[in-house]
Each structure stands twice: as structure tokens, then as C-alpha cells.
Amino acid sequence: MITSGDMPLLIGASEEEIKRFEPAIIGQSDADFRIVYSVEKIIDILSEDMTREEAIEFYEYNILGAYMGEMTPIYVSEYGSIYDIPVPD
């Protein structure tokens, strides 16, 4: 991730990596201007170089688990219906 003061953070350590994950950006938070990424699109991008299972594991450990301060991106799982949203026990 790169940062510049209070600027939003993006996935990627290089310009090439940032551009690679750009299609996964689905918006920006109105509350705090953080970048919002689609989890499914991130996993699809990662799956180009590894199995889907490896991509999910990589996402969970290296991306979702990386806290970089207040401007850390938001990761959103997209659902087609309210009935698809998992409810915690």
C-alpha cells in the first residue's frame, strides 16, 4: 500500500500493482474518503496467478489483515440479494 499524508491508501506496493487492482475499486467512502474495494473482484484478480483457494487465503492474510492506519481501504463483499447476506450466529 502507498500513502501520502491523509490521502486514501490503495492496494499495491508499486504503480503496476496499484493499476492491477484498480478494476476492483467500486467507490469511495463519503464519510472519510477511504477507497472501497470489492472483495470478489480482488479475489478474481488474484486468481489469475494462483488457485481460487490460494487467492482467498492471500486476500484474508495479506490484504484484509493489513491495517495501515485511518486511511486503510474498505473491503466490501457484494451480494445479489438481501437473502444472500450471511447472518452471524
Residue pairs with C-beta under 8 A, 6 or more apart in sequence:
1 9
1 10
1 11
1 12
1 13
1 66
1 68
1 72
1 73
2 9
2 10
2 12
2 13
2 18
3 9
3 68
3 69
3 71
6 70
6 71
7 71
8 28
8 33
8 34
8 35
8 71
8 73
9 34
9 35
9 68
9 69
9 71
9 72
9 73
10 18
10 21
10 35
10 73
11 17
11 18
11 21
11 24
11 37
11 42
11 63
11 73
12 18
12 19
12 20
12 21
20 45
21 37
21 42
21 45
23 41
23 45
24 37
24 38
24 41
24 42
24 44
24 45
25 35
25 36
25 37
25 38
26 36
26 37
26 38
26 41
26 76
26 78
27 35
27 36
28 34
28 35
28 36
29 35
29 36
29 74
32 70
32 71
33 71
34 71
34 72
34 73
34 74
35 73
35 74
36 73
36 74
36 75
36 76
37 73
37 74
37 75
37 76
38 76
38 77
38 78
39 59
39 64
39 75
39 76
39 77
39 78
40 77
40 78
42 59
42 63
42 75
43 52
43 55
43 56
43 59
44 55
46 54
46 55
46 58
46 59
47 55
50 58
63 75
64 75
66 72
79 85
